[in-house]
Protein backbone atom coordinates (compact mmCIF):
# COMPACT_ATOMS: atom_id res chain seq x y z
CA UNK A 1 0.00 0.00 0.00
CA UNK A 2 1.34 3.48 -0.78
CA UNK A 3 2.50 5.28 2.36
CA UNK A 4 2.47 8.94 3.28
CA UNK A 5 5.33 10.05 1.00
CA UNK A 6 3.82 8.37 -2.06
CA UNK A 7 0.40 9.90 -1.40
CA UNK A 8 1.92 13.36 -0.91
CA UNK A 9 3.80 13.05 -4.21
CA UNK A 10 0.58 11.99 -5.94
CA UNK A 11 -1.18 14.98 -4.38
CA UNK A 12 1.53 17.29 -5.71
CA UNK A 13 1.06 15.82 -9.18
CA UNK A 14 -2.72 16.23 -9.15
CA UNK A 15 -2.50 19.72 -7.66
CA UNK A 16 -0.08 20.81 -10.37
CA UNK A 17 -2.45 19.53 -13.04
CA UNK A 18 -5.68 21.02 -11.70
CA UNK A 19 -5.15 23.87 -9.26
CA UNK A 20 -7.04 27.09 -10.03
CA UNK A 21 -8.45 25.79 -13.32
CA UNK A 22 -12.26 25.46 -13.58
CA UNK A 23 -13.48 21.92 -14.03
CA UNK A 24 -15.38 21.38 -17.26
CA UNK A 25 -16.04 17.67 -16.85
CA UNK A 26 -16.31 15.38 -13.82
CA UNK A 27 -16.94 11.66 -13.87
CA UNK A 28 -17.31 9.25 -10.98
CA UNK A 29 -17.25 5.51 -11.51
CA UNK A 30 -18.78 4.47 -8.19
CA UNK A 31 -22.57 4.24 -8.03
CA UNK A 32 -22.99 6.39 -4.92
CA UNK A 33 -21.18 9.29 -6.61
CA UNK A 34 -22.36 9.13 -10.21
CA UNK A 35 -24.94 11.87 -9.70
CA UNK A 36 -22.56 14.14 -7.76
CA UNK A 37 -20.24 15.19 -10.55
CA UNK A 38 -22.44 18.12 -11.55
CA UNK A 39 -21.76 19.72 -8.15
CA UNK A 40 -18.13 20.24 -9.15
CA UNK A 41 -18.55 21.61 -12.66
CA UNK A 42 -17.11 25.14 -12.75
CA UNK A 43 -15.37 24.77 -9.41
CA UNK A 44 -11.60 24.97 -9.00
CA UNK A 45 -9.17 22.98 -6.90
CA UNK A 46 -7.92 25.38 -4.24
CA UNK A 47 -5.43 22.98 -2.66
CA UNK A 48 -4.83 19.32 -1.92
CA UNK A 49 -4.07 18.21 1.62
CA UNK A 50 -2.91 14.80 2.72
CA UNK A 51 -3.47 13.17 6.09
CA UNK A 52 -1.36 10.05 6.16
CA UNK A 53 -2.58 7.85 3.32
CA UNK A 54 -5.74 9.90 2.66
CA UNK A 55 -5.93 12.69 0.07
CA UNK A 56 -8.27 15.66 0.48
CA UNK A 57 -8.86 17.56 -2.76
CA UNK A 58 -10.43 20.85 -1.71
CA UNK A 59 -12.59 22.87 -4.10
CA UNK A 60 -13.49 26.54 -3.94
CA UNK A 61 -17.20 25.69 -3.52
CA UNK A 62 -16.47 24.28 -0.02
CA UNK A 63 -16.67 20.64 -1.07
CA UNK A 64 -13.81 18.19 -0.56
CA UNK A 65 -13.09 14.97 -2.42
CA UNK A 66 -11.78 12.41 0.07
CA UNK A 67 -9.88 9.54 -1.54
CA UNK A 68 -7.88 6.68 -0.11
CA UNK A 69 -5.89 4.61 -2.57
CA UNK A 70 -5.89 1.50 -0.38
CA UNK A 71 -3.69 -1.10 -2.09
CA UNK A 72 -4.46 -0.59 -5.77
CA UNK A 73 -5.55 3.01 -6.29
CA UNK A 74 -3.47 5.13 -8.64
CA UNK A 75 -3.66 8.70 -9.93
CA UNK A 76 -2.68 9.60 -13.49
CA UNK A 77 -2.45 13.14 -14.86
CA UNK A 78 -2.09 14.56 -18.34
CA UNK A 79 -3.87 16.60 -21.04
CA UNK A 80 -7.64 17.07 -21.05
CA UNK A 81 -8.08 14.15 -23.48
CA UNK A 82 -6.01 11.84 -21.25
CA UNK A 83 -6.48 8.21 -22.25
CA UNK A 84 -4.01 6.03 -20.36
CA UNK A 85 -3.32 2.54 -21.64
CA UNK A 86 -4.63 0.62 -18.65
CA UNK A 87 -7.12 -2.07 -17.74
CA UNK A 88 -7.77 -0.48 -14.37
CA UNK A 89 -11.28 0.76 -13.59
CA UNK A 90 -11.71 4.52 -13.75
CA UNK A 91 -13.10 5.72 -10.42
CA UNK A 92 -12.85 9.50 -10.79
CA UNK A 93 -11.99 11.90 -13.61
CA UNK A 94 -11.47 15.61 -13.01
CA UNK A 95 -11.02 17.52 -16.27
CA UNK A 96 -10.22 21.16 -17.09
CA UNK A 97 -9.96 22.70 -20.54
CA UNK A 98 -6.27 21.78 -20.67
CA UNK A 99 -5.59 19.05 -18.13
CA UNK A 100 -7.03 16.00 -16.41
CA UNK A 101 -6.48 13.83 -13.35
CA UNK A 102 -7.82 10.28 -13.28
CA UNK A 103 -8.05 8.01 -10.26
CA UNK A 104 -8.08 4.29 -11.02
CA UNK A 105 -8.97 1.25 -8.91
CA UNK A 106 -9.53 3.05 -5.59
CA UNK A 107 -12.66 2.01 -3.71
CA UNK A 108 -12.74 4.70 -1.00
CA UNK A 109 -14.03 7.95 -2.53
CA UNK A 110 -16.42 10.44 -0.93
CA UNK A 111 -17.52 13.98 -1.74
CA UNK A 112 -17.96 15.81 1.57
CA UNK A 113 -18.92 19.20 2.92
CA UNK A 114 -17.01 20.76 5.82
CA UNK A 115 -19.28 19.34 8.51
CA UNK A 116 -19.09 15.83 7.10
CA UNK A 117 -15.33 16.15 6.86
CA UNK A 118 -14.94 17.16 10.51
CA UNK A 119 -17.10 14.26 11.67
CA UNK A 120 -15.71 11.65 9.31
CA UNK A 121 -15.30 8.36 11.23
CA UNK A 122 -11.91 7.52 9.71
CA UNK A 123 -10.32 10.95 9.36
CA UNK A 124 -11.33 12.04 12.88
CA UNK A 125 -9.37 9.16 14.42
CA UNK A 126 -6.08 9.79 12.63
CA UNK A 127 -3.00 10.96 14.48
CA UNK A 128 -0.89 13.86 13.20
CA UNK A 129 0.30 13.56 9.63
CA UNK A 130 3.93 12.46 9.63
CA UNK A 131 4.85 14.91 6.84
CA UNK A 132 3.03 17.94 8.21
CA UNK A 133 5.37 20.80 9.23
CA UNK A 134 3.73 20.92 12.67
CA UNK A 135 4.68 17.29 13.32
CA UNK A 136 8.07 17.76 14.95
CA UNK A 137 10.25 15.82 17.38
CA UNK A 138 8.59 17.38 20.40
CA UNK A 139 5.15 16.35 19.15
CA UNK A 140 6.30 12.79 18.53
CA UNK A 141 8.05 12.47 21.88
CA UNK A 142 4.89 13.60 23.59
CA UNK A 143 2.84 11.00 21.74
CA UNK A 144 5.31 8.21 22.48
CA UNK A 145 4.91 8.90 26.19
CA UNK A 146 1.12 9.08 26.21
CA UNK A 147 -0.59 6.26 28.16
CA UNK A 148 -2.31 5.02 25.01
CA UNK A 149 1.03 4.41 23.24
CA UNK A 150 3.95 4.08 25.68
CA UNK A 151 3.33 0.42 26.56
CA UNK A 152 2.85 -0.83 23.00
CA UNK A 153 5.49 -2.63 20.97
CA UNK A 154 7.06 -0.36 18.41
CA UNK A 155 6.56 -2.85 15.59
CA UNK A 156 2.81 -2.50 16.08
CA UNK A 157 2.70 1.12 17.17
CA UNK A 158 4.42 2.67 14.16
CA UNK A 159 1.79 1.40 11.73
CA UNK A 160 -1.14 2.45 13.93
CA UNK A 161 -2.61 5.46 12.13
CA UNK A 162 -4.02 6.82 15.40
CA UNK A 163 -0.44 7.26 16.63
CA UNK A 164 0.80 9.07 13.54
CA UNK A 165 -0.73 8.98 10.08
CA UNK A 166 1.28 8.01 7.03
CA UNK A 167 3.60 5.25 8.19
CA UNK A 168 3.30 1.81 6.65
CA UNK A 169 5.40 -1.31 6.56
CA UNK A 170 8.49 -0.12 4.70
CA UNK A 171 8.80 3.07 6.75
CA UNK A 172 8.23 1.15 9.99
CA UNK A 173 11.07 -1.26 9.23
CA UNK A 174 13.46 1.40 8.00
CA UNK A 175 12.77 3.79 10.91
CA UNK A 176 13.35 1.08 13.52
CA UNK A 177 16.58 0.03 11.82
CA UNK A 178 17.90 3.58 11.64
CA UNK A 179 16.98 4.01 15.33
CA UNK A 180 18.68 0.74 16.33
CA UNK A 181 15.47 -0.46 17.98
CA UNK A 182 14.01 -3.95 17.88
CA UNK A 183 10.32 -4.17 16.88
CA UNK A 184 9.41 -5.81 20.19
CA UNK A 185 10.61 -2.88 22.31
CA UNK A 186 8.09 -0.42 23.75
CA UNK A 187 8.61 3.31 24.21
CA UNK A 188 8.63 2.80 27.98
CA UNK A 189 11.54 0.34 27.59
CA UNK A 190 13.74 2.83 25.76
CA UNK A 191 16.29 5.28 27.07
CA UNK A 192 16.03 8.99 26.40
CA UNK A 193 18.80 8.65 23.83
CA UNK A 194 16.97 5.86 22.04
CA UNK A 195 13.72 7.82 21.98
CA UNK A 196 15.57 10.84 20.60
CA UNK A 197 17.00 8.62 17.86
CA UNK A 198 13.52 7.29 17.13
CA UNK A 199 11.89 10.71 16.86
CA UNK A 200 14.73 11.86 14.61
CA UNK A 201 14.17 8.89 12.27
CA UNK A 202 10.41 9.39 12.38
CA UNK A 203 10.86 12.93 11.12
CA UNK A 204 13.72 12.46 8.67
CA UNK A 205 13.05 9.19 6.83
CA UNK A 206 9.51 9.95 5.60
CA UNK A 207 10.71 13.34 4.39
CA UNK A 208 13.70 11.80 2.66
CA UNK A 209 11.42 9.25 1.02
CA UNK A 210 9.16 12.07 -0.16
CA UNK A 211 12.09 14.05 -1.61
CA UNK A 212 13.73 11.08 -3.33
CA UNK A 213 10.69 9.19 -4.59
CA UNK A 214 11.05 6.36 -2.10
CA UNK A 215 14.71 6.05 -1.06
CA UNK A 216 15.18 5.45 2.67
CA UNK A 217 18.65 3.96 2.38
CA UNK A 218 21.62 6.27 2.77
CA UNK A 219 21.38 8.26 -0.49
CA UNK A 220 25.08 7.91 -1.26
CA UNK A 221 24.87 4.14 -0.76
CA UNK A 222 21.79 3.95 -2.98
CA UNK A 223 23.53 5.94 -5.71
CA UNK A 224 26.60 3.73 -5.51
CA UNK A 225 24.51 0.57 -5.73
CA UNK A 226 22.56 1.82 -8.73
CA UNK A 227 25.78 2.94 -10.42
CA UNK A 228 27.02 -0.64 -9.96
CA UNK A 229 23.97 -2.09 -11.69
CA UNK A 230 21.43 -2.51 -8.90
CA UNK A 231 17.84 -1.63 -9.67
CA UNK A 232 16.06 1.15 -7.84
CA UNK A 233 14.11 -1.43 -5.81
CA UNK A 234 17.31 -3.23 -4.86
CA UNK A 235 19.03 -0.02 -3.77
CA UNK A 236 16.31 2.04 -2.11
CA UNK A 237 16.05 0.35 1.31
CA UNK A 238 18.37 -0.34 4.23
CA UNK A 239 16.70 -3.69 4.90
CA UNK A 240 13.08 -3.84 3.74
CA UNK A 241 12.59 -6.92 1.50
CA UNK A 242 16.26 -7.86 1.97
CA UNK A 243 15.78 -11.03 4.03
CA UNK A 244 18.96 -13.12 4.10
CA UNK A 245 21.10 -10.41 2.52
CA UNK A 246 23.89 -8.74 4.51
CA UNK A 247 23.15 -5.63 6.54
CA UNK A 248 24.86 -2.62 4.98
CA UNK A 249 26.17 -1.62 8.40
CA UNK A 250 27.38 -4.83 10.04
CA UNK A 251 27.14 -7.57 7.43
CA UNK A 252 24.78 -9.73 9.50
CA UNK A 253 21.95 -11.36 7.48
CA UNK A 254 18.70 -9.42 7.52
CA UNK A 255 15.87 -11.32 9.23
CA UNK A 256 12.11 -11.29 8.81
CA UNK A 257 9.33 -11.97 11.28
CA UNK A 258 5.53 -11.50 11.21
CA UNK A 259 4.51 -8.32 13.02
CA UNK A 260 1.10 -6.62 13.05
CA UNK A 261 -0.03 -8.82 10.17
CA UNK A 262 2.88 -7.91 7.89
CA UNK A 263 6.48 -9.11 7.47
CA UNK A 264 8.85 -7.01 9.55
CA UNK A 265 12.49 -6.88 8.51
CA UNK A 266 15.28 -6.21 11.01
CA UNK A 267 18.94 -6.78 11.79
CA UNK A 268 19.27 -8.61 15.11
CA UNK A 269 22.82 -7.32 15.54
CA UNK A 270 22.05 -3.65 14.91
CA UNK A 271 18.65 -3.88 16.66
CA UNK A 272 19.08 -5.88 19.87
CA UNK A 273 16.05 -6.92 21.89
CA UNK A 274 17.46 -5.33 25.06
CA UNK A 275 16.89 -1.62 25.49
CA UNK A 276 19.79 0.70 26.17
C-alpha positions as CSV (number, residue, x, y, z in Angstrom):
1,X,0.0,0.0,0.0
2,X,1.3,3.5,-0.8
3,X,2.5,5.3,2.4
4,X,2.5,8.9,3.3
5,X,5.3,10.0,1.0
6,X,3.8,8.4,-2.1
7,X,0.4,9.9,-1.4
8,X,1.9,13.4,-0.9
9,X,3.8,13.0,-4.2
10,X,0.6,12.0,-5.9
11,X,-1.2,15.0,-4.4
12,X,1.5,17.3,-5.7
13,X,1.1,15.8,-9.2
14,X,-2.7,16.2,-9.1
15,X,-2.5,19.7,-7.7
16,X,-0.1,20.8,-10.4
17,X,-2.5,19.5,-13.0
18,X,-5.7,21.0,-11.7
19,X,-5.2,23.9,-9.3
20,X,-7.0,27.1,-10.0
21,X,-8.5,25.8,-13.3
22,X,-12.3,25.5,-13.6
23,X,-13.5,21.9,-14.0
24,X,-15.4,21.4,-17.3
25,X,-16.0,17.7,-16.9
26,X,-16.3,15.4,-13.8
27,X,-16.9,11.7,-13.9
28,X,-17.3,9.2,-11.0
29,X,-17.2,5.5,-11.5
30,X,-18.8,4.5,-8.2
31,X,-22.6,4.2,-8.0
32,X,-23.0,6.4,-4.9
33,X,-21.2,9.3,-6.6
34,X,-22.4,9.1,-10.2
35,X,-24.9,11.9,-9.7
36,X,-22.6,14.1,-7.8
37,X,-20.2,15.2,-10.6
38,X,-22.4,18.1,-11.5
39,X,-21.8,19.7,-8.2
40,X,-18.1,20.2,-9.1
41,X,-18.6,21.6,-12.7
42,X,-17.1,25.1,-12.8
43,X,-15.4,24.8,-9.4
44,X,-11.6,25.0,-9.0
45,X,-9.2,23.0,-6.9
46,X,-7.9,25.4,-4.2
47,X,-5.4,23.0,-2.7
48,X,-4.8,19.3,-1.9
49,X,-4.1,18.2,1.6
50,X,-2.9,14.8,2.7
51,X,-3.5,13.2,6.1
52,X,-1.4,10.0,6.2
53,X,-2.6,7.9,3.3
54,X,-5.7,9.9,2.7
55,X,-5.9,12.7,0.1
56,X,-8.3,15.7,0.5
57,X,-8.9,17.6,-2.8
58,X,-10.4,20.9,-1.7
59,X,-12.6,22.9,-4.1
60,X,-13.5,26.5,-3.9
61,X,-17.2,25.7,-3.5
62,X,-16.5,24.3,0.0
63,X,-16.7,20.6,-1.1
64,X,-13.8,18.2,-0.6
65,X,-13.1,15.0,-2.4
66,X,-11.8,12.4,0.1
67,X,-9.9,9.5,-1.5
68,X,-7.9,6.7,-0.1
69,X,-5.9,4.6,-2.6
70,X,-5.9,1.5,-0.4
71,X,-3.7,-1.1,-2.1
72,X,-4.5,-0.6,-5.8
73,X,-5.6,3.0,-6.3
74,X,-3.5,5.1,-8.6
75,X,-3.7,8.7,-9.9
76,X,-2.7,9.6,-13.5
77,X,-2.5,13.1,-14.9
78,X,-2.1,14.6,-18.3
79,X,-3.9,16.6,-21.0
80,X,-7.6,17.1,-21.1
81,X,-8.1,14.2,-23.5
82,X,-6.0,11.8,-21.2
83,X,-6.5,8.2,-22.2
84,X,-4.0,6.0,-20.4
85,X,-3.3,2.5,-21.6
86,X,-4.6,0.6,-18.6
87,X,-7.1,-2.1,-17.7
88,X,-7.8,-0.5,-14.4
89,X,-11.3,0.8,-13.6
90,X,-11.7,4.5,-13.8
91,X,-13.1,5.7,-10.4
92,X,-12.9,9.5,-10.8
93,X,-12.0,11.9,-13.6
94,X,-11.5,15.6,-13.0
95,X,-11.0,17.5,-16.3
96,X,-10.2,21.2,-17.1
97,X,-10.0,22.7,-20.5
98,X,-6.3,21.8,-20.7
99,X,-5.6,19.0,-18.1
100,X,-7.0,16.0,-16.4
101,X,-6.5,13.8,-13.3
102,X,-7.8,10.3,-13.3
103,X,-8.1,8.0,-10.3
104,X,-8.1,4.3,-11.0
105,X,-9.0,1.2,-8.9
106,X,-9.5,3.0,-5.6
107,X,-12.7,2.0,-3.7
108,X,-12.7,4.7,-1.0
109,X,-14.0,8.0,-2.5
110,X,-16.4,10.4,-0.9
111,X,-17.5,14.0,-1.7
112,X,-18.0,15.8,1.6
113,X,-18.9,19.2,2.9
114,X,-17.0,20.8,5.8
115,X,-19.3,19.3,8.5
116,X,-19.1,15.8,7.1
117,X,-15.3,16.2,6.9
118,X,-14.9,17.2,10.5
119,X,-17.1,14.3,11.7
120,X,-15.7,11.6,9.3
121,X,-15.3,8.4,11.2
122,X,-11.9,7.5,9.7
123,X,-10.3,10.9,9.4
124,X,-11.3,12.0,12.9
125,X,-9.4,9.2,14.4
126,X,-6.1,9.8,12.6
127,X,-3.0,11.0,14.5
128,X,-0.9,13.9,13.2
129,X,0.3,13.6,9.6
130,X,3.9,12.5,9.6
131,X,4.9,14.9,6.8
132,X,3.0,17.9,8.2
133,X,5.4,20.8,9.2
134,X,3.7,20.9,12.7
135,X,4.7,17.3,13.3
136,X,8.1,17.8,15.0
137,X,10.2,15.8,17.4
138,X,8.6,17.4,20.4
139,X,5.1,16.4,19.1
140,X,6.3,12.8,18.5
141,X,8.1,12.5,21.9
142,X,4.9,13.6,23.6
143,X,2.8,11.0,21.7
144,X,5.3,8.2,22.5
145,X,4.9,8.9,26.2
146,X,1.1,9.1,26.2
147,X,-0.6,6.3,28.2
148,X,-2.3,5.0,25.0
149,X,1.0,4.4,23.2
150,X,4.0,4.1,25.7
151,X,3.3,0.4,26.6
152,X,2.8,-0.8,23.0
153,X,5.5,-2.6,21.0
154,X,7.1,-0.4,18.4
155,X,6.6,-2.8,15.6
156,X,2.8,-2.5,16.1
157,X,2.7,1.1,17.2
158,X,4.4,2.7,14.2
159,X,1.8,1.4,11.7
160,X,-1.1,2.4,13.9
161,X,-2.6,5.5,12.1
162,X,-4.0,6.8,15.4
163,X,-0.4,7.3,16.6
164,X,0.8,9.1,13.5
165,X,-0.7,9.0,10.1
166,X,1.3,8.0,7.0
167,X,3.6,5.3,8.2
168,X,3.3,1.8,6.6
169,X,5.4,-1.3,6.6
170,X,8.5,-0.1,4.7
171,X,8.8,3.1,6.8
172,X,8.2,1.2,10.0
173,X,11.1,-1.3,9.2
174,X,13.5,1.4,8.0
175,X,12.8,3.8,10.9
176,X,13.3,1.1,13.5
177,X,16.6,0.0,11.8
178,X,17.9,3.6,11.6
179,X,17.0,4.0,15.3
180,X,18.7,0.7,16.3
181,X,15.5,-0.5,18.0
182,X,14.0,-3.9,17.9
183,X,10.3,-4.2,16.9
184,X,9.4,-5.8,20.2
185,X,10.6,-2.9,22.3
186,X,8.1,-0.4,23.8
187,X,8.6,3.3,24.2
188,X,8.6,2.8,28.0
189,X,11.5,0.3,27.6
190,X,13.7,2.8,25.8
191,X,16.3,5.3,27.1
192,X,16.0,9.0,26.4
193,X,18.8,8.7,23.8
194,X,17.0,5.9,22.0
195,X,13.7,7.8,22.0
196,X,15.6,10.8,20.6
197,X,17.0,8.6,17.9
198,X,13.5,7.3,17.1
199,X,11.9,10.7,16.9
200,X,14.7,11.9,14.6
201,X,14.2,8.9,12.3
202,X,10.4,9.4,12.4
203,X,10.9,12.9,11.1
204,X,13.7,12.5,8.7
205,X,13.0,9.2,6.8
206,X,9.5,10.0,5.6
207,X,10.7,13.3,4.4
208,X,13.7,11.8,2.7
209,X,11.4,9.2,1.0
210,X,9.2,12.1,-0.2
211,X,12.1,14.1,-1.6
212,X,13.7,11.1,-3.3
213,X,10.7,9.2,-4.6
214,X,11.1,6.4,-2.1
215,X,14.7,6.0,-1.1
216,X,15.2,5.4,2.7
217,X,18.6,4.0,2.4
218,X,21.6,6.3,2.8
219,X,21.4,8.3,-0.5
220,X,25.1,7.9,-1.3
221,X,24.9,4.1,-0.8
222,X,21.8,3.9,-3.0
223,X,23.5,5.9,-5.7
224,X,26.6,3.7,-5.5
225,X,24.5,0.6,-5.7
226,X,22.6,1.8,-8.7
227,X,25.8,2.9,-10.4
228,X,27.0,-0.6,-10.0
229,X,24.0,-2.1,-11.7
230,X,21.4,-2.5,-8.9
231,X,17.8,-1.6,-9.7
232,X,16.1,1.1,-7.8
233,X,14.1,-1.4,-5.8
234,X,17.3,-3.2,-4.9
235,X,19.0,0.0,-3.8
236,X,16.3,2.0,-2.1
237,X,16.1,0.4,1.3
238,X,18.4,-0.3,4.2
239,X,16.7,-3.7,4.9
240,X,13.1,-3.8,3.7
241,X,12.6,-6.9,1.5
242,X,16.3,-7.9,2.0
243,X,15.8,-11.0,4.0
244,X,19.0,-13.1,4.1
245,X,21.1,-10.4,2.5
246,X,23.9,-8.7,4.5
247,X,23.1,-5.6,6.5
248,X,24.9,-2.6,5.0
249,X,26.2,-1.6,8.4
250,X,27.4,-4.8,10.0
251,X,27.1,-7.6,7.4
252,X,24.8,-9.7,9.5
253,X,22.0,-11.4,7.5
254,X,18.7,-9.4,7.5
255,X,15.9,-11.3,9.2
256,X,12.1,-11.3,8.8
257,X,9.3,-12.0,11.3
258,X,5.5,-11.5,11.2
259,X,4.5,-8.3,13.0
260,X,1.1,-6.6,13.0
261,X,0.0,-8.8,10.2
262,X,2.9,-7.9,7.9
263,X,6.5,-9.1,7.5
264,X,8.8,-7.0,9.5
265,X,12.5,-6.9,8.5
266,X,15.3,-6.2,11.0
267,X,18.9,-6.8,11.8
268,X,19.3,-8.6,15.1
269,X,22.8,-7.3,15.5
270,X,22.0,-3.6,14.9
271,X,18.7,-3.9,16.7
272,X,19.1,-5.9,19.9
273,X,16.0,-6.9,21.9
274,X,17.5,-5.3,25.1
275,X,16.9,-1.6,25.5
276,X,19.8,0.7,26.2
